[in-house]
Amino acid sequence: MNAISIPAHFDGERILLDKPVELELNTKLIVTVLPKQDAEREAWLRLSGKGLEGAYSDAEEEYSLGSIKEANPEYAGR
């Protein structure tokens, strides 16, 4: 089996997987404890994610090289 990430949570007694997954007997696991995230941080992450979705969506217009009015001489990608 390839390495996969499975969301989970601690219920006060046990670590419980948040989605079903079939594991072979004696499968080795690594548990990473994530820091608690506050509601304000979560709101900012959602807001920035929506902005990125809009900026990089399939509906975003494609710009040709011909639409560039002035080239940046310091741009290394030319």
Secondary structure, DSSP 8 states (H G I E B T S, - for coil): -------EEE-SS-EEESS-----TT------------HHHHHHHHHHHHHHHHHTSTTS----GGG-SS--TT-TT-
